[in-house]
């Protein structure tokens, strides 16, 4: 079955960096668009960044120029490199794909605080 497992979250100071990973299994990863979402306390889940099977990328305005999404089809993994992190980036970050239906990972907590 489809599984998405995120890792790489943690506590970081403002201005710091983290790289999130999402290891995927159970489907043809190279043919799937992958998306990172995040949900901050008391807020709705929002799209952060997407990467298509053809490597086309898109970003939320709030993270453009700071975050970079990439994928390694040999490792069935999608990454989110997050630089210049700010307190407003604090959230649980989720990996998502749509393969017949929507699938979500369990999420990884990112906390940006001094």
GUBA-580407 format. One record per residue: residue number from 0; residue in three letters; chain; y negated, z, x of N, C-alpha, C in turn. Coordinates in pm, whole numbers, plus 32768, in hexadecimal, padded with zeros to 4 digits. Atoms other than C-alpha are relative to their C-alpha. Example, Ala and Ser with C-alpha at 12.3 -4.5 7.8 and 13.67 -1.06 7.14 Angstrom:
BEGIN
PT  resi  resn  chain  n.north  n.up  n.east  ca.north  ca.up  ca.east  c.north  c.up  c.east
PT     0   ALA      A     8077  8000    8059      81C2   830C     84CE     7F88  8000    805A
PT     1   SER      A     8077  7FFA    7FAE      806A   82CA     8557     7F93  8049    7FB3
***
This chain:
BEGIN
PT  resi  resn  chain  n.north  n.up  n.east  ca.north  ca.up  ca.east  c.north  c.up  c.east
PT     0   UNK      A     8077  8000    8054      8000   8000     8000     7F83  8000    8058
PT     1   UNK      A     807E  8006    7FB7      7E95   7FD8     8063     7FD5  808D    8028
PT     2   UNK      A     8038  7F82    7FCF      7E0F   80F0     813A     7F87  7FE4    8056
PT     3   UNK      A     8079  8006    7FAF      7CB8   8120     81D0     7FE8  808C    8036
PT     4   UNK      A     800E  7F7C    7FC2      7C89   823D     82C7     7F86  7FFF    805B
PT     5   UNK      A     807B  7FF9    7FB1      7B2F   828F     834A     800B  806E    8069
PT     6   UNK      A     800C  7F9A    7F98      7AE3   8351     8486     7F7C  7FEC    8049
PT     7   UNK      A     8075  800D    7FAC      79C5   8394     8572     7F85  804B    7FD2
PT     8   UNK      A     8072  7FB3    802E      78DF   846C     84A2     7FEE  807F    8051
PT     9   UNK      A     801A  7F83    7FBA      7845   85AC     851D     7F70  802B    7FF2
PT    10   UNK      A     8089  7FCB    7FFE      7708   866E     8563     7FB7  7FC4    8077
PT    11   UNK      A     804E  803E    7F96      75FB   85BE     862C     7F6D  8022    7FED
PT    12   UNK      A     808F  7FE4    8008      7491   8605     867E     7FB3  7F83    7FD7
PT    13   UNK      A     8054  8075    801F      737B   8524     85FB     7FE8  7FAB    807D
PT    14   UNK      A     800D  805C    7F90      7362   83F0     86D4     8083  7FE0    8043
PT    15   UNK      A     7F7E  8014    7FC3      74D0   8402     8730     804D  7F8C    7FC3
PT    16   UNK      A     7FAC  806F    802A      75EC   830E     86F9     808C  8030    7FDE
PT    17   UNK      A     7F73  7FED    8021      7744   8307     865D     803B  7F77    7FE5
PT    18   UNK      A     7FB8  8079    8029      784B   81FA     8630     8070  8029    7FA3
PT    19   UNK      A     7F96  7FEA    8062      791D   8204     84F9     8068  7F91    800A
PT    20   UNK      A     7F92  8061    8003      7A6E   8159     84E6     8049  800C    7F7A
PT    21   UNK      A     7FAD  8001    8078      7B3E   80F4     83BA     807C  7FAD    8020
PT    22   UNK      A     7F81  8043    7FE6      7CAA   80A2     83FD     8040  7FDA    7F7C
PT    23   UNK      A     7FCD  8036    807E      7D3C   7FC6     82ED     8092  7FD6    800E
PT    24   UNK      A     7F76  802C    8002      7EA1   7F7B     828C     8029  7FDC    7F72
PT    25   UNK      A     7FC9  8020    8083      7F6B   7EE9     8170     7FCB  7F82    7FC0
PT    26   UNK      A     8034  807F    8034      7EAF   7DA3     8144     7FDA  7FA8    8076
PT    27   UNK      A     8025  805F    7F97      7E3F   7C70     8206     7F6F  8018    8025
PT    28   UNK      A     8086  7FD0    7FDC      7D16   7D10     82B0     7FA1  7F8E    8022
PT    29   UNK      A     8058  806B    7FD1      7C8E   7BD1     8349     7FC5  7FAF    7F8E
PT    30   UNK      A     8030  804D    8072      7C60   7B3B     81F0     7FA8  8050    7FA2
PT    31   UNK      A     8049  7FA7    805A      7BA8   7C62     8158     7F74  801E    8032
PT    32   UNK      A     8083  7FCA    7FE1      7A3A   7CB6     814B     800B  8099    8002
PT    33   UNK      A     7FFD  7F6D    7FF4      7A02   7E1F     81B5     7F72  8036    7FF3
PT    34   UNK      A     8083  7FC6    801C      78E6   7F00     814D     8000  8095    8022
PT    35   UNK      A     801A  7F72    7FEF      785F   804F     81BA     7F9D  802E    7F94
PT    36   UNK      A     8058  7FBD    8060      77C9   812D     80AC     7FE2  808C    8036
PT    37   UNK      A     8016  7F73    7FE3      7730   8283     80C4     7FCE  8046    7F82
PT    38   UNK      A     802E  7FAF    8071      76E9   839C     7FD2     7FCA  8083    8036
PT    39   UNK      A     8041  7F85    7FD9      75F0   84AE     801A     800B  8065    7F8E
PT    40   UNK      A     7FF8  7F99    8069      75F8   85FA     7F5E     7F9B  7FE6    7F91
PT    41   UNK      A     8058  8012    8072      756B   85CE     7E01     7FD2  7F73    7FE8
PT    42   UNK      A     802A  808C    8010      7547   8456     7E27     8077  7FA8    7FE0
PT    43   UNK      A     7F97  805F    801D      760A   8328     7DB7     8032  7FBE    8080
PT    44   UNK      A     7FC8  8049    7F8E      76EF   826E     7EA2     7FB3  7F7C    8010
PT    45   UNK      A     804D  8079    7FE7      7637   814D     7F47     8041  7FAC    806E
PT    46   UNK      A     7FCF  805A    7F99      7692   801D     8014     7FAE  8011    807E
PT    47   UNK      A     8043  7FF8    7F7E      7642   803F     8184     8005  7F78    8045
PT    48   UNK      A     7FF1  807D    7FB8      76CE   7F01     821A     8084  7FBF    7FDA
PT    49   UNK      A     7F87  804D    801C      77CD   7DEE     81DD     8016  7F97    806B
PT    50   UNK      A     7FDC  806E    7FA8      7886   7CF2     82B0     806A  7FAD    7FBA
PT    51   UNK      A     7FA3  8057    8045      7936   7BC6     821B     8074  7FD9    805C
PT    52   UNK      A     7F91  8031    7FAF      7A7A   7B2A     828E     7FD0  7F9B    8066
PT    53   UNK      A     803B  8061    7FA4      799F   7A25     8334     7F98  803E    805B
PT    54   UNK      A     8057  7FB4    7FA6      78DC   7B33     83EE     7F6E  8000    7FD6
PT    55   UNK      A     8089  7FF8    8030      77A3   7B11     8319     7FE2  8092    7FE1
PT    56   UNK      A     8022  7F73    8011      76F1   7C5F     8316     7F85  8012    7FA8
PT    57   UNK      A     8077  7FDC    804E      75F6   7D09     8232     7FEB  8097    800E
PT    58   UNK      A     8026  7F75    7FEC      753F   7E53     8244     7F9E  802E    7F95
PT    59   UNK      A     8068  7FC3    8052      747D   7F3D     8165     7F7F  8003    8051
PT    60   UNK      A     8081  8000    7FB9      730C   7F33     81B8     7FED  807F    8051
PT    61   UNK      A     8016  7F7F    7FBF      7318   80A1     8219     8046  800B    8088
PT    62   UNK      A     7FB6  7FF6    7F81      7409   805E     833B     7FF0  7F85    8058
PT    63   UNK      A     8012  807A    7FAF      73A1   7F04     83B3     7FBF  8021    8085
PT    64   UNK      A     8035  7FEA    7F7B      7363   7F00     8526     8036  807D    8044
PT    65   UNK      A     7FC7  7F85    7FC7      7418   804C     8558     8098  8002    7FFC
PT    66   UNK      A     7F6F  8000    8011      757B   8012     84DB     8036  7F73    8019
PT    67   UNK      A     7FBD  807F    7FE9      766D   7F00     8540     8090  8009    7FD0
PT    68   UNK      A     7F77  8006    8030      77AD   7EA7     8489     804B  7F95    8050
PT    69   UNK      A     7FAD  8062    7FBA      78CA   7DF5     853A     8090  8015    7FD4
PT    70   UNK      A     7F73  7FF5    8024      7A3B   7DB7     8510     8056  7FCC    8072
PT    71   UNK      A     7F9C  802E    7F9F      7B6C   7D8E     85EC     807D  7FDF    7FB0
PT    72   UNK      A     7F8F  8028    8054      7C6E   7CC5     852E     8087  8019    8043
PT    73   UNK      A     7F83  7FE3    7FB9      7D72   7D00     863C     802A  8092    7FEC
PT    74   UNK      A     7FE4  7F71    8013      7D55   7E77     85FE     7FF4  802B    7F6E
PT    75   UNK      A     8012  7FDF    808F      7D19   7E63     8485     7F9C  8072    7FEE
PT    76   UNK      A     8062  7F93    7FFF      7BE4   7F37     84BA     7F73  7FC9    7FF0
PT    77   UNK      A     808E  801F    800E      7A7B   7F26     844C     7FB1  8077    8037
PT    78   UNK      A     8051  7F9A    7FBF      796D   7FE4     8505     7F73  8002    7FC6
PT    79   UNK      A     808E  7FF5    801F      7812   8063     84BA     7FBF  804E    8072
PT    80   UNK      A     804C  7FC1    7F94      773C   80A8     85EB     7F7A  802C    7FC8
PT    81   UNK      A     807A  7FC8    8039      7621   818D     8583     7FAB  803A    8070
PT    82   UNK      A     805D  7FD2    7F9A      74FA   81BC     866B     7F82  8036    7FBE
PT    83   UNK      A     807E  7FC9    8031      73B0   8273     8646     8013  8049    7F7A
PT    84   UNK      A     7FE1  7FBA    807C      7448   8353     853F     7F92  8062    7FD9
PT    85   UNK      A     8067  7FA8    8038      735E   8414     845E     803F  805E    7F9A
PT    86   UNK      A     7FC7  7FA3    8062      7395   853E     8377     8022  7FBE    7F7B
PT    87   UNK      A     7FE4  8044    8080      7388   8453     824C     807E  7FAB    8005
PT    88   UNK      A     7F80  8045    7FF5      74C2   83AA     82D1     8076  805E    7FE5
PT    89   UNK      A     7F97  7F9F    801E      7584   84E7     8288     8044  7FDE    7F7D
PT    90   UNK      A     7FB3  8029    8076      7698   848D     8194     8094  7FFC    8025
PT    91   UNK      A     7F75  8025    7FEA      7809   8455     8169     8006  7F68    8000
PT    92   UNK      A     7FF6  8090    7FF0      7855   82F6     81DF     808D  7FD2    7FDB
PT    93   UNK      A     7F81  8031    8034      7966   8230     8131     8014  7F6D    8026
PT    94   UNK      A     7FD6  808A    7FE9      7A1F   80F3     818A     8036  7FC9    7F7C
PT    95   UNK      A     7FDA  803B    8081      7A60   8002     806B     802F  7F71    8014
PT    96   UNK      A     7FDE  808D    800A      7B14   7EBF     8026     802B  7FE2    7F71
PT    97   UNK      A     7FD1  802D    8081      7B6A   7DF6     7EF3     8071  7F9E    8019
PT    98   UNK      A     7F8A  8053    7FEA      7CCB   7D6D     7F06     8052  8005    7F81
PT    99   UNK      A     7FC2  7FF9    8084      7D2E   7D29     7DA3     7FBE  806B    7FAB
PT   100   UNK      A     804F  7F95    803E      7C80   7E6C     7D4E     7FB7  8049    8070
PT   101   UNK      A     804D  7FB8    7F9C      7B96   7F5C     7DFD     8054  806C    8043
PT   102   UNK      A     7FC1  7F96    7FB3      7C17   803E     7F0F     7F95  8047    8052
PT   103   UNK      A     805E  7FAC    7FB6      7B61   815E     7FB5     804C  8056    8064
PT   104   UNK      A     7FCB  7F9D    7FA6      7BA1   8233     80E2     7FDA  808B    7FD0
PT   105   UNK      A     8018  7F76    8028      7B8D   83AD     80D6     7F73  802F    8026
PT   106   UNK      A     8088  7FDE    7FD7      7A36   83B2     817A     7FFC  8052    8080
PT   107   UNK      A     8019  7FB1    7F87      79AB   8445     82BB     7F70  8033    7FFB
PT   108   UNK      A     8084  7FC1    800B      7888   8538     82C7     7FAB  7FE1    807B
PT   109   UNK      A     8063  8011    7F97      7756   84DE     8393     7F8C  805D    7FE1
PT   110   UNK      A     806E  7FA1    8011      7656   85F2     83C0     7F9E  7FEE    8074
PT   111   UNK      A     8068  8013    7F9B      750F   85B1     8476     7F9F  8075    7FF2
PT   112   UNK      A     8051  7F86    8007      745F   86F5     84C4     7FE7  8036    808C
PT   113   UNK      A     801E  7FBD    7F81      73B5   87AA     85E0     8027  8093    7FFA
***
